[in-house]
């Protein structure tokens, strides 16, 4: 166990090269971007926070319970999620004192050494709460009390933190059945913080989703469309997309196991949809249906201007026992090998050359960066690469992304950075990490005389601020 009272220090040169020439350049570049506003065009923060502006309850509810990056590591070491107060699938929870859960976290904080989670958390502890001792068993109560007491003050309410963090915009992500009442409440409040939504229709697109049948019925009820006919089903999507756009959405988001798309004949689409509705379809038919709907979403994006995002390559809910007990988003999702060149061809054959269509691709399969994604984005006008995501939104992952896509896609066929997080307080930390890594990458190019420093400074600003706004039509 660590000795008590060891200092917590954030080095001003963290994530910069140890080479003095590159480090000096990176410092100068970072000075150009450190204070830029944060644009967060894709994420999963709760709009209720900003609608109600209620204080966060305590350290555990804010920094541990919603963050699967954190509790999946603890689970991997044999710590039961009930001991951390993680909700069950039915909304119930074990009767756990949040201070006791925090102590479990603190005793095991050494598990995060060297991980991106430790970078984000220590940034939050140091910069947001002013803590100057490291988190461990001896400082657990100091941390819990300091954070929880701060959260009870007006300065730490969600809207105040939004403004303190210099956030220009946050996009949340909602399902097709969401009434967006929290977004409406934000509008009605007169608060000037910009919180927009994004359309994520997975539960009415994926026949293998556990909520699909019931969600489809509600989808029809909400839209007034006959969603048991192919034409009515598509009209229902258009209806909801228009509603989401009216509430500020500029993008859609699709989380599919693969990047498969399809462009079936009209008769085949209708036949496949009828089989999906009857049930008894195969896994291959479910995948084909998802692929066809992706192509239909692209057609709708060409019409309504919503930017389309695809997050494929994830085996969701790999741990069935954990899924049965705690539901989705509890750290049991795992990366899969993902193929793009053949999978996206049906969609790109129709829309790849359309100037009005914008399609942002993400991956959990780093082997595709230089082989597929970089060359594709470096050719098709509609394609842009989302940043290193989820398991790879780490310093090393960000480096690999830049190194492996630069030669074919350059910087300007990427969309800068988005944090993709449920952990609100980690947003400034995550953006700081991304800005530092990009400045370090650019500094290396300048030091090797591949880029002039004034060009690197422009690129750094573009990656941190301009490209996300432009890519997401903000």
Secondary structure as UniProt FT lines:
FT   TURN            4..5
FT   TURN            12..15
FT   HELIX           20..33
FT   TURN            34..35
FT   STRAND          38..40
FT   HELIX           47..52
FT   HELIX           59..63
FT   TURN            64..66
FT   HELIX           68..76
FT   TURN            77..78
FT   HELIX           81..84
FT   TURN            89..90
FT   HELIX           98..107
FT   HELIX           109..112
FT   TURN            113..114
FT   HELIX           116..123
FT   HELIX           124..128
FT   HELIX           137..139
FT   HELIX           140..151
FT   HELIX           154..156
FT   HELIX           158..164
FT   TURN            165..166
FT   STRAND          167..171
FT   STRAND          174..175
FT   TURN            176..177
FT   HELIX           181..189
FT   STRAND          195..196
FT   STRAND          199..200
FT   HELIX           202..204
FT   TURN            207..208
FT   TURN            210..211
FT   HELIX           212..223
FT   TURN            227..228
FT   HELIX           230..246
FT   TURN            247..248
FT   STRAND          251..254
FT   HELIX           266..278
FT   HELIX           283..304
FT   STRAND          307..311
FT   STRAND          314..315
FT   TURN            316..317
FT   HELIX           320..326
FT   STRAND          334..335
FT   TURN            341..344
FT   HELIX           345..351
FT   TURN            352..353
FT   TURN            355..356
FT   STRAND          359..362
FT   TURN            366..367
FT   HELIX           369..373
FT   HELIX           374..377
FT   TURN            378..379
FT   TURN            381..382
FT   STRAND          383..385
FT   HELIX           390..392
FT   HELIX           395..409
FT   TURN            410..413
FT   HELIX           424..426
FT   HELIX           427..447
FT   TURN            448..449
FT   HELIX           453..461
FT   HELIX           462..466
FT   HELIX           467..471
FT   TURN            472..473
//
